Every structure is written in C-alpha cells, then in structure tokens.
Amino acid sequence: MPTDDPPLAHRRLANYAWAVLGFNLLVILWGAYVRASGSGAGCGAHWPLCNGEVVPRAVAVATRIEFTHRVTSGLAFLAVAVLMWRVRRAVGVSTAARRAAYAAMALMVTEALVGAGLVLFEMVAQNASIARAWWLAAHLMNTFALLAALVLTPWWLAGHAPPDRARVRAERRWVAPLLLGALLVGVTGAVTALGDTLFPAQSLAEGLRQDVSETAHLLVRLRVWHPAAAVVLAIGAWWCAGYATRRRPDGAAARPARWVRIAVVTQIALGVVNLILLAPIPLQLLHLLGADLTWLALILLGASAVSQPRVTSSA
C-alpha cells in the first residue's frame, strides 16, 4: 500500500514506467514466438544487421518474424533509456526507484548482449546442443532480473515504501529461497519449452515415454523436472504469501499476497492444459506470460515484506 500520496509528476512517471514494463512483456512474448516458430535464424548469423542489411529485403516469414523482434527489442531499449533519464531528473540520488531504473538500464544492455550471443553463436532454430540450453538459462535469468527492476521502478515511484535494512535481514531467510526457487522453475521451463519445440511428441503417451527413455535426447529427459519443480514452488509460494501477510499486520503485503496466490493457481492450471494439449504455440506463449506475471507478483511480495513500516497520518 502507498505510504503517502506521491507528487503528480511521480504518478505520471510511474504510469510511463508501467507502460514500459507492459511493452517489455510483449517483446518477451514475441521472442518466445521466434523460438517456438523456429525463426531464430531468420536474419542469419548477423547482428545487429539482418542478413547483412539494415532493413532486409527478403520476404521469408522467418526473416520477418526475427526482424520484427529486433525492432521491438530496440524500441524497448530506448523506452528503458528514457525511463532512466526521466527518473534521474525526477527523484533523488539515493532513492530506491532511481536505483531500480539504473538497474533496468544495465540489464537491458546485458539482455541485448545475450540476445546477440544467441544469434552470433547460432544458438537458434534447430540447434539442439546443451550449450544452447545454458544460453537460454542465462537469458531467462537476465530477463527475470530485468522484469524485477522494471516492476520495482513504478512500484516505488507510486509511493510504496522502500526496503528497510532490518526487515531485509529478518525476511531474507524466506524471500531469497522463494525467488531463487522461482528462477530455477523458470530455467527448467525454458529448457522444457526448447525440448517441446525441437522434439515434439505426437501424443501425451509418447511424450511421457520420451521423458523416461534412456535413449532420448537430454533436452527431452530434462522436461520431467519442470512440472515437479513448479508444483513445489506453487506450494511454497502459497505458504509464503500467508506468512508475509501475518508478518505485516499493517497490510503492506496483503495485495501482493493475493496476486501470488492467484498467479500460482492459474499457472499450474495452464501448465496442465499445456501438457495435455502437447504445448501448442499459443498456449506456450500464454504459459510464459503466466510465468512472468507470477515472477512479478513474487517480486512485489518480497518488496512488500521487507519494506519500511507504513507511515500513518495522525488525526
């Protein structure tokens, strides 16, 4: 909950920051579509150019898909740069919102570098190497860190209390494992999605046989870990939501706790349907969106749990 009513300029800046977050979520989903559609090599092993051209003249569908992703990624980069500049002008040097905006800009740079590496080292299209799985894991972790910075910027601009050192020390024993667990589930999800793309099953029974087959590709055999990890995380997140609420009788964690519980239930349901329907691309994208929103809810739950006590106005 807001500690006080922020200035109008801060509220407007927060609205812009929320819009930047939303646009980045769309870019992330389109990036997943690039992978799921096998279009990652649409611009060849060229970066930042596409097939050696600034604007490709090729009409191949894969080229259009990949080039669109690069253009929107560039726009997202500029949007975050503008956000950092505006926050720098609007808030003080030592504010949490300013640090979050700086972190978002730095993570946008590393996001671009990881994306460039995927292309230049040809970790795209039908590449089924374990090295590609490691690249995807690094990409996922950087993306999650970027989303965390992007959601905390408007959260703090809107007047929510920044972290309190004493509360950080007291609550980190459950906040840190919860967020690390969410990162692990995200990584296993990225590997599972890659396995589904490269080695699609024709039926649920066939997919389950592949998962336990000693002759199946490692990316296929790793798929079994994702649903197990997701269930464990969902149980842990549900418990942490209640624990955070009890630890904050001032109500600071109440809304994020509700968001976490809604998100984990929805995400588990999407995962079950995704498994049964053999991971069609639209459902993969919806499942990814659910994962991103769950991560954002967990970040805000953690931020609320370690925030400074709410300021109450005297009568």
N, C-alpha and C positions, 0 to 999 in steps of 0.2 A: 504494500500500500504506500502511496506517496507520503513523505514526511511533511511536506508543505506544498503550497501552490507555486510551481516554478514560474519564472517570468515568461511572458508571452513569446519572446524570442526563442527561449529554450524549448517551449512546447512546439513551436513551428519547426525548429531544428530536429526535435525528436520525431516529428511526423515525417520529415525527409529521411531520417535515419531508418525508420520503419520501412519506408518505401525502398530504400537501398537494400535492406535485408530481403524484402519480398522479391526484388529483381534478381538478387543473387540466388535465391531458391529456384527461380525459373531457369537461370543459367545452369545450375547444378542438374536439374532435371533434364535439360536438353543435352548436357554432357553425358548423362546416363543413356539417353536415347542414341547418342552417337555410338556408344559401346554396344548397346543391345542390338542395334541395326547393322553392326559390322562396318560402320562408316568412318572409323578412326583413321584409316589410311586414305581418306578421300582427298587429302591435299599432298599425298606422298610423304616422303621423309624430309619435308621442308617446314621450317619455322623461323621467323614469323610469316614468311611468304607462303602462298598456297600453290603448290606445283610450280614454284619458281616465279609466280606472278603476284602482284599486289591484289588484283581482282581477277580471279580465274575466269577464263572464257569457256572452260569445259562445262558441258551440260549434264555430266554424270550426277545421278541422285546423291551418291555418297559424297561427292565433292560439295554439292550444295549444302548438305547436312553439316559436314565438318566446317565449311567456311562460315556458315551461319553461327555455329558455336563459337568460332574465333571472334567474329564481330561482336556478338553479345558479351563475350568474356572481356573484350576490350572496353566496351561501354560500362560494364560492371567495374572494371579497374578505374575508369575515370570517375564514376559515381562515388567510389570509396575515397578517391583522392580529394574530390570536392568536399565530401563529408569531413575528412580530416582537417582540411583547410578551414571550413566553417566552424568546426568545434574548437579549433585552435584560437580562432578570433573571438569566440563567444564565451568560453569558460576559462577558469583559472588554470595555472600550470599544474597544480598538484591534485586536480580533481580526477575522480575515477573515470568519468566519461571521457575526458581527454586522453587518459592512458589507454582506454579501450579503443578509441578511434585510431590512435597511433598503432596499436597492436593490429587492428584490422588492416591498416595500410601495409604494414610489414608482411602480414600473412597473405595479402593479395599478391605481393611480389613473389613470395615463395610458391604460391599457388600457380602463378604463371610459369615459374621455372620448372616445377614438377610437370605441368602440362606440356611444356616444351620438351622435357626429357622423354616423356612417353612417346612423342612423335619422332624425335631425332634418333632415339634408340629402337624405334619400331616396335614398341610395346603396345600395339594396337591390332585391330582387325582379328585375324585368326592366330595370332601368336599365343601359343598355349604353354609357354615356359613358366617355370616357377619364379623366375626373375620378374615377370610381369605381375604376378601376384604380390610380390614385395613392393613393386612400384605402386600398385593400386592401394596397398595398405598405407603407404606413405601419403598418397594423395588423399585418402579418406581421412586420415588423422589431421592433415593440414586443413582440409575443408571443414572438419568439425571445429577445429580451433578458430578458424575464420568466422564461422557462424556464431560461435560463443562471443567473440569480440563484437560482431555486428549486432547481436541482440542486447548485449550489456550497454552498448553506447546509448541507444534511445531509452533503455530502462532507467539508467541513471540520469539522463537528461530530463526525463519526465518527473524527476523529483524523488525517486525511490532512494532509500538510504544506502550509502556506500558501505564497503566492508568495515568491520570493526576487528582490530587485531586480536582482542581477547576472544571474540566469538570464532574467529578463524582458527585459533589454536584449539578451542573447545570442540568445534564441529568437524574439523578436518578428518577425524578418525572414521566418519561415515561418508562425508561428502566426497573425499578423494577416492575411496574404493568404488563408490557408486559411479562416478564419472569415468574412472578407468575401466570399469566393467562395461559401461556404455560404449566406450571406444573399442573394446575387444569385440563386442557384439557387432558394432559397425564394420570392423575389419572382416570378421567372418562372413558378414552379409555381403560385402563387396566381393570376396572370393567365391561365395556361393553363386552370386549373380553372374560372375565370369564363367564359372563352370556350367551354369544353365545355358549361357549363350553359346559356348564352344562345343558342349556335349549335350544337346537337347535330348530328352527322353520322349519316346512315343506314347508312353503310358505311365501312370503312377507306379504300377508294379515294376515296370522296367527301371524307372528311376531309383526305386528303393533297392533293387538288385545291384544296380551300378554302385550305389553308395557303399555297399559292403563287399564288393568284389575286389579281390586282391590284384586282379589284372587291370582294373580300371585306372584311368589317369588320376594322379594325386589330386588335381583340382576337383575331380568328381568325388573322391573319397573324403575330401575335407568338408563337403557340403553337410554332412551329418552333424557337424559341430555347431552350426549356426542355430538351428531351432532349439537345441538343448541350452545353449548359452542365452538365447533370447528369453526362454521361459524362466531361467534362473534370474536374469536381470529384471524381468517383469515382477517377480515375487519380491525381490529386493527393493525395487523402486516403489512398489505399493507400500511396503513396510516403512521405508524412509520417508514417504510422504506423510504418513501418520505420525511418525516420530518427530519430524520437523515441525508439524503443527502443534504437537504437545510441548515442544521445546520453546515455541514462540507464542505465549499466551496473548501477546499484543496483536496477533492476527497477521503478522508480516508474511508468514509462509502459507496462509490459507489458500489464496488463489492459485499460486504455483503448484501446491499440492493437488488441488483438483485437476489442474491441467495435466499433471503427470499421470494421475490415475486414469483419466480419460484416454490419454495418449497410449499408455501401455496396453490397455484392453483393446483399443482399436487396432493397434499394431499387431498384436497376437492374432486377432481375427483376420486381418489382411494377410498375415503370413500363412495361416491355414488355407485360406482360399487360394493364395498364390501357389502353394504346394499342390493342391488338388487339381488346379487348372493347368499345371505344368508351366508356370511362370510366363504367361503371355506378356508382351512388352508393355501394354497399357497398365497392367496390374503391377509389373515390376516398378514402373515409374510412381504409381500410387503408393506402393510399399516403401519406396525410397523417400517420398515426401513424408510419409508417416514416421520414418526413422529420423529424418531431420527435425520434424516438429517435436518428437519425443526428446531428442537431444536438447533442443532449445528449452523445453519445459524443465528438464533436469538442471540445466544451467541456471535458470531463474529460481528454481527451488534452492539450489546451493547458494546462490547470491542472496536470497531472502533469509536463509538460515544463518548466514554469517554477517548480516547487515547490522548496522548500528541500531540501538533501540529507537523506536518511533518517538518523535517529538510530539507531545500533546500540548495543545494550547490551553492556557489557564483561562478560566471564566473571568 
